Amino acid sequence: MNNKTSARKNGLRQKAQLMSASEIERTLVRLAYEIVEKNGGVDSLGLVGIRRRGVPLAERLGKIITRIENSKVPVGTLDITFYRDDLSTLGPKPVVQEKEIGFPIEDKSIVLIDDVLYTGRTTRAALDALFSHGRPRRVQLCVLIDRGHRELPVEATFVGRNVQTAMTEVIEVKLTEIDEAEKVLLMER
């Protein structure tokens, strides 16, 4: 199914392309430098991508930071499905396993990475899930797009691009690893 068919099924139409593949890459390079600078290097730094699209973004940022600093930064994954307060779940919350993140977060500076910051609920759920793994020294949030409309007091430390959106608009981040396309779209209901 192509993008136009998919968009029509979701009741969305493309309004604009906000970022191309090269703009996404340039933005990630800038964010990587900002992360290194704000954290005074990479000692005790860890990157954690929020499943789904935060994971490939975290992996890419990890590779860029490794090139910049010539030092490998641990990159992990966080699945927040069972920590969401806006999804109904049946039964008890499952125990999140240590192996999920893939490295110890105790006393580390953790950068949580997601594609879009909107209401703040995903970030809140990610913090709950993260703290079930231990107590990091500090947690910072990095997002490719901040579209506003917060419901919770959440602010990203690192932002690729701020995009003012209407409530009827949706940001779609397409990444090669998941979508076999590389762009950021502004969609409209």
N, C-alpha and C positions, 0 to 999 in steps of 0.2 A: 504494500500500500504506500503510495507516494505521499509527500507532505501535504499537498492540496486536499487529497482525499481524507487524510488523517485530520486535517484542520476542520474540514466541513463536518466530519463525524462528531468532533468536539464542539461544534457550534462556534468555532473561532475562525477569523480570517486574518491574514498577515497584513499588518498596518505599515510596518517598517522593519528594515534590518538595522539593528543598533551596532553590531560588531561583526567584522569579518574574521576569518581564521587568523590573518596576520595581526589584526587589532587585538584579538584575544591573546596571542603569543606575546606581543609587546606589553600588554597590560600585566601578564603574569611575570614577565621579566622585571618590570617596575615594582610589582608587589613583592617579589623575592628580595630585591635590594632593600625595600622598606622594612621587611621582616628582619633581615640581617642587621640593618642599622639600628632599629628600635630595640633589638635584643642584644646589642653589643657583641655580635658574632653568633656562632652556632653552638657554643658550649651549653649543654643542658636544654637545648631546643628540641622540640618534637612537633611534628605536623600530624593532625588527625582529620581525615576527610569524613564528612557526614554523608552516609550512603544516600543517594546514588551519585549524583554528579559532583559532590564534594570530593569523592575518592579520586577520580582521575585528575582533578585540579590539584589536590594535595600531592599526588605522585609527580605531576609535572613540576610543581613548585619545588619539591624535594630534589629533583634532578637539576633544576636551574640553580638552586642554592648550593648544591654539591659542586657544580662547575664554578660558581663565584668564589666559594670559600675553600675549595679543594678538600672538603671534609664532608663525609656522609651524614645526613640528618635522618633520624628515624621517622618513618611515615607509617601511620596506622589508619584503621578504618573503624567507624562507629556506626552501628545500626541503631536508630532511635525509635523504630516502629513501636515498641512496647512502652515507650516513655512519653508518647504523644498524649496530651490531655484532650485533644479534639478528635480522637479516633476511638470508637467503642471497641473494647477488647473483652473477650469472654475468658473467664477463669483468672487465676493468679498471674501476676507479672513474672515472666521467666527470668532466671538468673543470667546476667550477661557474663560471658566467659572472658577471662584475662587474655586468652589467645586472640580474641577479636581485635583488640588494638594492636597487639603484636610487640609491644615494648612497655617497660614499666614507666608510669607517668609520675611517680612519687618525686616531688621536689623539682620537676622539670617546668620549663616555660612551654606551655602547650598552645599552639595556634590551631584553633578549630576552623575548618575550611568548608564553605558551602557555596553553591552557585548563586542563589538569590536570597537576599534578606527582605522579608515582607512584614509579617505580623510580629515576628520574634518568637513564635511558638516552637518552631523547629530548634532554634538556638536554646531555648529553655529546656526542651527535652534532651538536647545533646549535652547540656551541662549536667542534668540528672544522670544520664548514662555515663558520662565521663567520670563523675565523682563516685560512681559505683565501682570504679577501677582503682581509686586511690585519691590522694590529695596532691595535685600539682602545685608548684610554687605560684604560678600565675597562668591565667587563661586569657587568650586574646582571640578575637573573631576576625576572620578574613573572608570577604565575599567578593565575587566577581561583579555582581550588580546589587545595589541597594535601591529598592523602589519605593521606600517610604511606607506609609499606612500602618505604623506600629500599633499593636494592641498591648504590648509589654514594653517595659523600659529597657530595651536592648539596643546597643550601639556597636557597630563594627569598628575595630581598631584600624583595619586595612580594607579599603574599598577600591575595587577596580574602576567602577563608574557609578555615579548617582544618576538615576533616571526617574524623573517625576512621572507618575502614572495615574490614570483615572481608575476608579474601582472596577470599571468594565474592561480594563485592559489586563493582559497577562504577559509576563516575560517568559519566553521559552529559550533555554540555553541548550544548544545542540552540541554535543561533543563526540568526536570521532569514535572514542572507545565504546560509547553506548549507542549513539544515534547514527553512526556512519556519516555524519555531517558536522561541520564546524562553523557555528555562527550563533549570534544572539538575536532573537526576533522579538518585536513588539507585536502582540496579537490582540485582536479586539473581538469581544463577544457579539 
